[in-house]
Amino acid sequence: MYGIRQVLLTQERNDYSEHLSQAPFELDCSMGSNPYGFCPDVHFDATLYTDVVEYPHSDDDIKDAIINRYKDVVKLTRDEILLTCGSIGAILTLNRMVLVPGKVIIGLAPQFTAVVDDFVTYETVYRPVYLKKENNYAFKLDDFLAAMKANPGAYIYIDNPNNPTGQVIPLEQAEEIVKLARELDSFVVLDEAYGDYMPPAESAVRLIDKYDNLAVMRTFSKGMGAAGIRLGYLLANPVVIGAAAKVNVPYSKNEIAGRIAEAIINCDWAGRCREKVLIDKPRMLASLDKLKYSETCNSVPITMLYTDDESIDLCSLLEKVGIRAITCDGYEGLGKNAVRLNIHKNIDRLIELLKEAEALL
């Protein structure tokens, strides 16, 4: 119709942000924003609003702040950084840079639904490696490497920590993937949207100066507690950054977002929140009796809860007790008997409501 691509007219999108329940709730444990909010130590004066009349100026200040953040693990340069509209903007930019109809993509199932939706729009061939229930949905490196070897030249996307399970692929395993991919002429994207919650030593940021076939994404939306500013960034070899910049949305960083990002990137809020999660999440998981939880990392606030009974709509059941979560029905390889749950700052009440939910099973 009028030149509009047919796939866009017929595609049914699975991204959970487009299918949020509208039922009443007491605790919102759905979207992946920081459960503890924005850093209480950061304040702004009226000058924050004086530059919005003009188009954004140089990105150098925020890039320098990013360089400073990672100075102890890698020596970044400005031409290895691209600012984007959230980490999703970085993903869409890289997809736009690489994907063509028929391109083979290796990923995980389950993983971030919006990315899989974007793969569909390019009419690619998506061949995910399934996280298996018999392994409690734990990542198995050998399975993933085998899929890569069977598909040389494939585009590889992995969210780490994984969405929805919250598990972390250790850095040495991530490096094995990137190293093999280079031998197979494959490009690797490691989406670290929840990266501020993983142990700092596990971040693939430290691999940027070793591999030219790797891009790592980060965002201010999760651990930094600033989902509303819609700012993320891409870290990669300068050649990759140069190509991605040509298909990135111009002025992805607005002035207000830039000022806020500069103020929070090198504060200790993400680390403080990680310590809070390390206390609250194990408490929640230990309280469960009937509900099961997948392989996960205790410092990452999201978890996949599930029940073996595939007829149970777990998201709807949680709504009955006042918990808003994300159904896993839209994730590849999962069904309605699983949910992604983001912990809540009121962890005591969350535990109480989960007990009420288990009573209904």
C-alpha positions in Angstrom: 0.0 0.0 0.0 1.5 3.3 -1.2 5.0 1.7 -1.0 4.8 0.9 2.7 6.6 -2.4 3.4 4.1 -5.2 3.8 5.8 -6.6 6.9 5.0 -3.4 8.7 1.4 -3.6 7.8 1.0 -7.1 9.0 3.5 -7.5 11.8 2.2 -8.3 15.3 4.7 -6.8 17.8 5.5 -8.6 21.0 7.3 -5.8 22.8 5.9 -5.7 26.3 5.9 -1.9 26.4 3.1 -2.0 23.9 1.1 -4.6 25.9 1.2 -3.4 29.5 -1.8 -4.4 31.6 -4.2 -1.6 32.4 -5.6 -3.4 35.5 -5.3 -1.6 38.9 -2.2 -2.4 41.0 -0.7 -1.6 44.3 3.0 -2.2 43.4 4.4 -1.6 39.9 7.0 -4.2 39.2 6.7 -4.1 35.5 9.1 -1.8 33.6 12.8 -1.9 34.3 13.3 1.5 35.8 15.4 1.8 39.0 13.2 0.5 41.9 14.8 3.0 44.2 14.3 6.1 42.0 16.6 9.0 41.1 19.8 9.8 43.1 18.7 12.0 46.0 22.0 13.7 46.2 21.8 15.3 42.7 20.2 18.7 42.3 20.0 21.3 39.5 19.6 25.0 39.4 17.6 27.1 36.8 20.4 27.1 34.3 19.4 23.6 33.4 16.6 25.0 31.3 18.3 27.9 29.6 19.8 26.1 26.7 16.7 24.3 25.4 16.0 27.0 22.7 19.0 26.0 20.7 19.9 22.6 19.1 22.3 20.6 21.3 25.9 21.7 21.3 29.0 19.5 21.6 28.8 16.0 23.1 32.4 16.3 24.4 31.5 16.9 28.0 29.3 13.9 28.4 31.7 11.7 26.4 34.5 12.8 28.7 32.4 11.9 31.7 31.8 8.4 30.1 35.6 8.1 29.6 36.2 9.0 33.2 33.7 6.4 34.4 35.5 3.6 32.8 39.1 4.9 33.1 40.1 2.1 35.6 39.1 -0.7 33.2 39.6 0.6 29.7 41.1 3.8 28.1 38.3 5.0 25.9 38.5 7.9 23.4 35.7 10.2 22.2 35.6 8.5 18.8 34.7 5.2 20.5 31.4 6.7 21.9 28.1 7.4 20.2 25.2 8.9 22.2 21.8 7.5 21.4 18.1 7.7 22.4 18.4 5.2 25.3 20.1 1.8 24.7 17.2 0.9 22.5 18.3 3.7 20.2 21.8 2.2 20.1 20.3 -1.2 19.2 18.1 0.2 16.4 21.0 2.2 15.0 23.2 -0.9 14.9 20.4 -2.9 13.3 20.0 -0.2 10.7 23.7 -0.3 10.0 23.9 -4.1 9.5 20.6 -5.8 8.8 19.2 -6.6 5.4 16.5 -9.1 4.3 17.8 -12.7 4.8 20.5 -11.8 7.2 21.0 -14.5 9.8 20.9 -13.4 13.5 22.0 -15.5 16.4 20.6 -14.5 19.8 19.0 -16.0 22.9 15.4 -17.0 23.6 14.2 -15.4 25.7 15.7 -11.9 25.4 14.6 -8.3 25.0 11.4 -8.4 22.9 11.7 -5.0 21.2 15.0 -6.1 19.6 13.4 -9.2 18.2 10.5 -7.1 16.8 13.1 -5.0 15.0 14.7 -8.1 13.5 11.3 -9.0 12.0 10.9 -5.6 10.4 14.1 -6.2 8.4 12.8 -9.6 7.3 15.9 -11.4 8.7 16.4 -15.0 9.7 16.4 -15.2 13.5 17.9 -18.4 14.9 17.8 -18.0 18.7 19.5 -20.4 21.1 16.9 -21.4 23.6 17.5 -21.2 27.3 16.0 -24.5 28.4 13.6 -25.2 31.2 15.4 -28.4 32.2 18.4 -26.2 32.9 16.3 -23.6 34.8 16.8 -21.3 31.8 20.5 -21.0 32.5 22.8 -19.9 29.6 25.0 -22.7 28.2 28.1 -21.4 26.3 28.7 -24.6 24.3 25.2 -24.4 22.9 25.7 -20.8 21.8 29.1 -21.4 20.3 27.7 -24.4 18.3 25.0 -22.2 16.8 27.6 -19.6 15.8 29.8 -22.2 14.1 26.8 -23.4 12.2 26.1 -19.8 11.0 29.3 -18.1 10.1 28.9 -14.4 9.3 25.8 -14.1 11.4 24.9 -11.0 13.3 25.0 -11.8 17.0 22.9 -10.0 19.7 22.9 -10.8 23.4 21.5 -8.9 26.3 23.7 -9.2 29.3 22.3 -9.2 32.0 19.5 -11.2 30.3 16.0 -9.8 30.0 13.8 -11.3 31.5 15.9 -13.7 33.7 18.4 -11.3 35.2 21.2 -13.7 34.8 24.7 -12.6 33.9 27.0 -14.2 31.3 30.5 -14.1 32.8 33.0 -11.9 31.0 35.3 -14.8 30.1 32.4 -16.5 28.3 31.4 -13.3 26.6 35.0 -12.9 25.4 34.9 -16.5 24.0 31.8 -15.5 22.0 33.5 -12.3 20.6 36.7 -14.1 19.8 35.0 -16.9 17.9 32.8 -14.4 16.1 35.8 -12.5 14.8 37.1 -15.8 13.3 33.7 -16.3 11.7 33.4 -12.7 10.4 30.5 -12.1 12.7 29.7 -8.8 14.5 28.6 -9.0 18.2 26.3 -6.7 20.1 26.3 -7.0 23.9 23.4 -5.0 25.3 24.3 -4.1 28.9 21.1 -2.1 29.6 21.1 -3.6 33.1 24.9 -3.5 33.2 25.2 -1.1 36.2 23.7 -3.9 38.3 26.1 -6.7 37.3 29.4 -7.1 39.1 31.6 -4.4 37.5 34.3 -6.9 36.6 31.9 -8.7 34.3 31.3 -5.8 31.9 32.4 -6.3 28.3 33.4 -2.6 28.2 36.8 -3.8 29.1 36.9 -5.7 25.7 36.4 -2.6 23.5 40.1 -2.0 22.9 40.7 -5.7 22.1 38.1 -6.5 19.5 36.9 -4.5 16.5 33.8 -6.7 16.0 32.2 -5.8 19.2 29.7 -3.1 20.3 28.6 -2.6 23.9 25.5 -0.6 24.8 24.8 1.2 28.1 22.0 3.4 29.3 21.1 5.9 32.0 17.6 4.2 32.3 18.3 1.4 34.8 21.0 1.7 37.5 21.4 5.4 37.0 17.7 5.9 37.7 17.0 8.3 34.8 14.8 6.4 32.3 12.9 9.6 31.6 15.8 11.4 29.9 16.0 8.7 27.2 19.8 8.7 26.8 22.1 5.8 26.2 25.4 5.3 24.5 27.3 2.9 22.3 30.9 1.9 22.8 32.8 0.4 19.9 35.8 0.6 17.6 36.0 4.1 15.9 35.3 2.6 12.5 32.1 1.0 13.8 31.1 4.3 15.6 31.7 6.2 12.4 29.4 3.9 10.4 26.8 3.8 13.1 26.8 7.6 13.4 25.7 7.9 9.8 22.5 6.1 10.6 21.9 7.4 14.1 19.2 9.9 14.8 20.7 13.4 14.6 20.8 15.2 18.0 20.1 12.0 20.0 21.2 13.8 23.1 19.2 16.8 24.1 20.6 19.5 26.4 18.6 18.6 29.5 19.4 14.9 29.2 23.1 15.8 28.7 23.2 17.9 31.8 21.5 15.3 33.9 23.7 12.5 32.6 26.9 14.4 33.3 25.7 14.9 36.9 24.9 11.3 37.6 27.2 9.1 35.6 30.1 9.4 38.0 28.1 9.5 41.2 27.8 6.3 43.3 24.1 5.9 43.0 24.2 2.9 40.7 26.6 1.1 43.1 24.4 2.0 46.1 21.4 0.6 44.3 23.2 -2.6 43.4 24.0 -3.1 47.1 20.3 -2.6 47.9 19.3 -5.1 45.3 21.8 -7.6 46.8 19.9 -7.4 50.0 16.3 -7.2 48.8 16.3 -9.7 45.9 17.6 -12.7 47.8 15.0 -11.9 50.5 12.2 -12.0 47.9 13.5 -15.2 46.3 13.9 -17.0 49.6 10.3 -16.2 50.5 8.9 -18.1 47.5 7.3 -21.4 48.2 5.2 -22.4 45.1 6.5 -20.0 42.5 9.8 -20.9 40.8 12.5 -18.5 39.6 14.9 -18.9 36.8 18.7 -18.7 36.9 19.4 -15.2 37.9 22.0 -12.8 39.4 21.2 -11.5 42.9 22.5 -8.0 42.1 20.2 -7.5 39.0 16.6 -6.3 40.0 14.7 -8.3 37.4 13.8 -11.9 37.8 11.7 -14.4 35.8 9.1 -16.1 38.0 7.2 -19.1 36.6 5.0 -22.0 37.4 5.1 -25.5 35.8 1.4 -25.3 35.0 1.3 -23.8 31.6 -2.4 -23.1 31.8 -1.9 -20.5 34.5 -1.8 -16.8 33.4 0.7 -15.7 36.1 0.6 -12.1 35.2 -3.2 -12.0 35.7 -2.8 -13.9 38.9 -0.4 -11.4 40.3 -2.7 -8.6 39.3 -5.4 -10.1 41.5 -3.2 -9.4 44.6 -2.0 -5.9 43.3 1.3 -6.6 41.6 1.8 -5.3 38.1 4.4 -7.4 36.2 5.4 -8.2 32.6 3.9 -11.3 31.1 6.5 -13.5 29.4 3.9 -14.6 26.8 5.6 -12.3 24.3 9.1 -13.6 24.8 10.3 -16.3 22.4 10.4 -19.7 24.1 8.2 -18.7 27.1 4.5 -18.5 27.8 1.8 -16.9 30.0 2.9 -19.1 33.0 5.9 -16.9 33.5 6.5 -13.2 34.3 9.3 -10.8 34.5 9.3 -9.1 37.9 11.3 -6.0 38.8 11.8 -5.8 42.6 10.1 -2.9 44.4 11.6 -0.5 47.0 8.8 -1.7 49.3 10.2 -5.2 49.5 8.3 -6.2 52.6 5.0 -5.5 51.0 6.1 -7.2 47.8 6.9 -10.3 49.7 3.5 -10.2 51.4 1.7 -9.9 48.1 3.7 -12.7 46.5 2.6 -14.9 49.4 -1.0 -14.0 48.7 -0.4 -14.9 45.0 1.0 -18.2 45.9 -2.1 -18.9 48.0 -4.1 -18.6 44.8 -2.1 -21.2 42.9 
